[in-house]
Amino acid sequence: MKQLFTLFILGFTLSVNAQTDYSKMSESEIMISVCGSYGNASTLGKEPVEELKKFILKFRGLPQDYKPWEKIVIDFLNEYGEILICPKADTTALFDNEQFYKRAVSSYQFEIFYDLLTDDEYPVELNMIQMRNGKPETLLDFIKKRIDKGVSGELERELYSLIADLQELGAKYAHELEDKKKGF
């Protein structure tokens, strides 16, 4: 079943990418295409960030060699970050629906964080809140839940390192954002 769903997402992504008029894509088509282009890249032997870049440049109507592509991709991720909720496609997902960055963590595809989001020149919105069981959850909360669920020692070290790196980029836990609103 998992493989069938993955093939469906891949097929849908390829058919959407074959469209010529990206301006008419629905939010769900955008979501599936972004999640699919990044998430399925490794399965296809491709670089996830490169596949994401290709889709976003095509979506924006720009040539594949456009510079500075990083700004275009980050602006896109900041603009659509709230709706980029990836459906559960495999057993690595912690939850059925995960925000794009959370899905990258679930699938152990950290390239997005180190190859793209660490550029100080282009600020990234990392504090998007997704409600989970009635409680706000940020990317950092999600990573901590991933660790608490139980991971290998090596992965735990990688995830704590990722938390530290993301905090340097301004990422916060949900309670920190709430404290800031309250003036603490």
C-alpha beads as a LAMMPS data file, in Angstrom:
LAMMPS data file: protein, C-alpha beads

184 atoms
183 bonds

1 atom types
1 bond types

-500.0 500.0 xlo xhi
-500.0 500.0 ylo yhi
-500.0 500.0 zlo zhi

Masses

1 110.0

Atoms # bond

1 1 1 0.000 0.000 0.000
2 1 1 2.843 2.351 0.915
3 1 1 4.514 1.780 -2.444
4 1 1 1.249 2.286 -4.294
5 1 1 0.659 5.622 -2.544
6 1 1 4.260 6.707 -3.243
7 1 1 3.786 5.833 -6.928
8 1 1 0.518 7.804 -6.980
9 1 1 2.221 10.882 -5.500
10 1 1 5.128 10.489 -7.915
11 1 1 2.785 10.099 -10.898
12 1 1 0.722 13.097 -9.835
13 1 1 3.886 15.162 -9.344
14 1 1 5.162 14.252 -12.801
15 1 1 1.824 15.028 -14.435
16 1 1 1.570 18.382 -12.641
17 1 1 5.157 19.195 -13.602
18 1 1 4.254 18.466 -17.239
19 1 1 1.588 21.186 -17.165
20 1 1 2.524 24.389 -18.916
21 1 1 0.314 26.808 -16.973
22 1 1 1.489 26.735 -13.379
23 1 1 -0.542 29.831 -12.545
24 1 1 -3.700 27.702 -12.519
25 1 1 -2.461 25.173 -9.968
26 1 1 -4.625 24.731 -6.903
27 1 1 -3.127 24.878 -3.420
28 1 1 -3.394 21.092 -3.136
29 1 1 -1.552 20.632 -6.455
30 1 1 1.177 22.994 -5.252
31 1 1 1.410 21.109 -1.959
32 1 1 1.618 17.673 -3.580
33 1 1 4.125 18.880 -6.176
34 1 1 6.465 20.459 -3.625
35 1 1 6.253 17.519 -1.225
36 1 1 6.699 15.092 -4.110
37 1 1 9.542 16.895 -5.849
38 1 1 11.563 17.041 -2.635
39 1 1 10.416 13.833 -0.983
40 1 1 10.714 11.513 -3.978
41 1 1 14.019 12.859 -5.272
42 1 1 16.215 10.468 -3.299
43 1 1 14.080 7.522 -4.410
44 1 1 14.735 8.577 -7.998
45 1 1 18.479 9.029 -7.398
46 1 1 18.248 12.819 -7.615
47 1 1 19.207 15.646 -5.300
48 1 1 16.173 16.811 -3.257
49 1 1 17.083 20.517 -3.186
50 1 1 17.814 20.485 -6.924
51 1 1 14.417 18.920 -7.695
52 1 1 12.687 21.428 -5.423
53 1 1 14.542 24.263 -7.158
54 1 1 13.508 22.978 -10.602
55 1 1 9.846 22.839 -9.643
56 1 1 9.773 26.286 -8.012
57 1 1 11.634 28.011 -10.856
58 1 1 9.265 26.388 -13.355
59 1 1 6.296 27.366 -11.162
60 1 1 7.523 30.992 -11.158
61 1 1 8.082 30.890 -14.937
62 1 1 11.841 31.308 -14.628
63 1 1 14.634 29.503 -16.501
64 1 1 16.400 26.646 -14.703
65 1 1 19.673 28.618 -14.614
66 1 1 18.075 31.673 -12.976
67 1 1 20.242 33.467 -10.411
68 1 1 19.787 34.003 -7.511
69 1 1 17.586 30.920 -7.424
70 1 1 18.039 30.601 -3.652
71 1 1 16.042 33.794 -3.064
72 1 1 13.219 32.589 -5.325
73 1 1 13.036 29.211 -3.560
74 1 1 13.161 30.704 -0.056
75 1 1 10.565 33.353 -0.942
76 1 1 8.330 30.561 -2.270
77 1 1 8.784 28.456 0.882
78 1 1 8.065 31.477 3.077
79 1 1 4.974 32.391 1.040
80 1 1 3.484 28.896 0.856
81 1 1 4.915 27.436 4.090
82 1 1 1.580 27.482 5.898
83 1 1 -0.133 25.326 3.250
84 1 1 2.773 22.989 2.517
85 1 1 1.369 20.088 4.497
86 1 1 2.605 16.765 3.149
87 1 1 0.363 13.702 3.380
88 1 1 1.728 10.554 4.999
89 1 1 3.515 8.671 2.268
90 1 1 5.628 6.219 4.204
91 1 1 6.421 4.844 7.642
92 1 1 9.064 7.489 8.419
93 1 1 6.355 10.112 8.908
94 1 1 5.629 10.812 12.556
95 1 1 2.110 12.053 11.751
96 1 1 -0.313 11.687 8.842
97 1 1 0.086 15.303 7.745
98 1 1 3.301 17.201 8.341
99 1 1 4.436 20.662 7.347
100 1 1 7.084 20.487 4.596
101 1 1 10.094 21.085 6.891
102 1 1 8.776 18.527 9.373
103 1 1 8.435 15.971 6.573
104 1 1 12.068 16.617 5.641
105 1 1 12.987 15.718 9.231
106 1 1 10.733 12.635 9.240
107 1 1 12.319 11.338 6.056
108 1 1 15.858 12.188 7.238
109 1 1 16.378 14.555 4.303
110 1 1 18.211 17.348 6.061
111 1 1 19.628 18.800 2.823
112 1 1 17.028 21.570 2.805
113 1 1 18.339 22.879 6.112
114 1 1 22.035 22.792 5.289
115 1 1 22.082 23.388 1.531
116 1 1 19.512 26.142 1.364
117 1 1 18.114 27.538 4.576
118 1 1 21.390 28.551 6.220
119 1 1 22.001 31.516 3.919
120 1 1 21.882 34.659 6.101
121 1 1 21.190 36.771 3.012
122 1 1 17.711 35.276 2.561
123 1 1 15.762 34.990 5.847
124 1 1 13.613 31.908 6.281
125 1 1 10.361 31.602 8.240
126 1 1 10.953 28.613 10.490
127 1 1 8.341 29.345 13.152
128 1 1 5.204 28.250 11.356
129 1 1 2.766 26.764 13.821
130 1 1 0.823 23.618 13.090
131 1 1 -1.854 22.619 15.589
132 1 1 -1.369 19.066 16.821
133 1 1 -3.928 17.612 19.274
134 1 1 -5.072 21.129 20.133
135 1 1 -1.554 22.346 20.932
136 1 1 0.720 24.577 18.845
137 1 1 3.761 22.870 17.374
138 1 1 6.744 24.459 15.652
139 1 1 9.534 22.716 13.775
140 1 1 11.645 22.577 16.944
141 1 1 8.776 21.036 18.932
142 1 1 8.381 18.465 16.175
143 1 1 12.071 17.539 16.170
144 1 1 12.023 17.169 19.948
145 1 1 8.974 14.860 19.676
146 1 1 10.885 12.861 17.082
147 1 1 13.764 12.442 19.526
148 1 1 11.406 11.598 22.399
149 1 1 9.723 8.937 20.250
150 1 1 13.048 7.119 20.200
151 1 1 15.822 7.274 17.660
152 1 1 19.323 5.842 17.411
153 1 1 22.115 7.597 19.276
154 1 1 23.650 8.847 16.046
155 1 1 20.348 10.260 14.778
156 1 1 19.663 11.814 18.171
157 1 1 22.990 13.688 17.964
158 1 1 22.142 14.815 14.405
159 1 1 18.708 16.045 15.471
160 1 1 20.045 17.954 18.489
161 1 1 22.663 19.502 16.204
162 1 1 19.889 20.432 13.764
163 1 1 17.917 22.042 16.613
164 1 1 20.963 24.141 17.558
165 1 1 21.544 25.166 13.938
166 1 1 17.891 26.086 13.454
167 1 1 17.883 28.113 16.665
168 1 1 20.810 30.114 15.264
169 1 1 18.524 30.889 12.295
170 1 1 15.782 32.091 14.645
171 1 1 13.694 28.948 15.102
172 1 1 11.786 28.752 18.379
173 1 1 9.675 26.316 20.362
174 1 1 5.954 27.123 20.502
175 1 1 6.153 28.051 24.197
176 1 1 8.875 30.607 23.376
177 1 1 6.620 32.254 20.816
178 1 1 3.754 32.330 23.327
179 1 1 6.039 33.823 26.013
180 1 1 7.102 36.520 23.535
181 1 1 3.435 37.398 22.843
182 1 1 2.780 37.683 26.566
183 1 1 5.776 39.989 26.976
184 1 1 7.948 37.669 29.019

Bonds

1 1 1 2
2 1 2 3
3 1 3 4
4 1 4 5
5 1 5 6
6 1 6 7
7 1 7 8
8 1 8 9
9 1 9 10
10 1 10 11
11 1 11 12
12 1 12 13
13 1 13 14
14 1 14 15
15 1 15 16
16 1 16 17
17 1 17 18
18 1 18 19
19 1 19 20
20 1 20 21
21 1 21 22
22 1 22 23
23 1 23 24
24 1 24 25
25 1 25 26
26 1 26 27
27 1 27 28
28 1 28 29
29 1 29 30
30 1 30 31
31 1 31 32
32 1 32 33
33 1 33 34
34 1 34 35
35 1 35 36
36 1 36 37
37 1 37 38
38 1 38 39
39 1 39 40
40 1 40 41
41 1 41 42
42 1 42 43
43 1 43 44
44 1 44 45
45 1 45 46
46 1 46 47
47 1 47 48
48 1 48 49
49 1 49 50
50 1 50 51
51 1 51 52
52 1 52 53
53 1 53 54
54 1 54 55
55 1 55 56
56 1 56 57
57 1 57 58
58 1 58 59
59 1 59 60
60 1 60 61
61 1 61 62
62 1 62 63
63 1 63 64
64 1 64 65
65 1 65 66
66 1 66 67
67 1 67 68
68 1 68 69
69 1 69 70
70 1 70 71
71 1 71 72
72 1 72 73
73 1 73 74
74 1 74 75
75 1 75 76
76 1 76 77
77 1 77 78
78 1 78 79
79 1 79 80
80 1 80 81
81 1 81 82
82 1 82 83
83 1 83 84
84 1 84 85
85 1 85 86
86 1 86 87
87 1 87 88
88 1 88 89
89 1 89 90
90 1 90 91
91 1 91 92
92 1 92 93
93 1 93 94
94 1 94 95
95 1 95 96
96 1 96 97
97 1 97 98
98 1 98 99
99 1 99 100
100 1 100 101
101 1 101 102
102 1 102 103
103 1 103 104
104 1 104 105
105 1 105 106
106 1 106 107
107 1 107 108
108 1 108 109
109 1 109 110
110 1 110 111
111 1 111 112
112 1 112 113
113 1 113 114
114 1 114 115
115 1 115 116
116 1 116 117
117 1 117 118
118 1 118 119
119 1 119 120
120 1 120 121
121 1 121 122
122 1 122 123
123 1 123 124
124 1 124 125
125 1 125 126
126 1 126 127
127 1 127 128
128 1 128 129
129 1 129 130
130 1 130 131
131 1 131 132
132 1 132 133
133 1 133 134
134 1 134 135
135 1 135 136
136 1 136 137
137 1 137 138
138 1 138 139
139 1 139 140
140 1 140 141
141 1 141 142
142 1 142 143
143 1 143 144
144 1 144 145
145 1 145 146
146 1 146 147
147 1 147 148
148 1 148 149
149 1 149 150
150 1 150 151
151 1 151 152
152 1 152 153
153 1 153 154
154 1 154 155
155 1 155 156
156 1 156 157
157 1 157 158
158 1 158 159
159 1 159 160
160 1 160 161
161 1 161 162
162 1 162 163
163 1 163 164
164 1 164 165
165 1 165 166
166 1 166 167
167 1 167 168
168 1 168 169
169 1 169 170
170 1 170 171
171 1 171 172
172 1 172 173
173 1 173 174
174 1 174 175
175 1 175 176
176 1 176 177
177 1 177 178
178 1 178 179
179 1 179 180
180 1 180 181
181 1 181 182
182 1 182 183
183 1 183 184
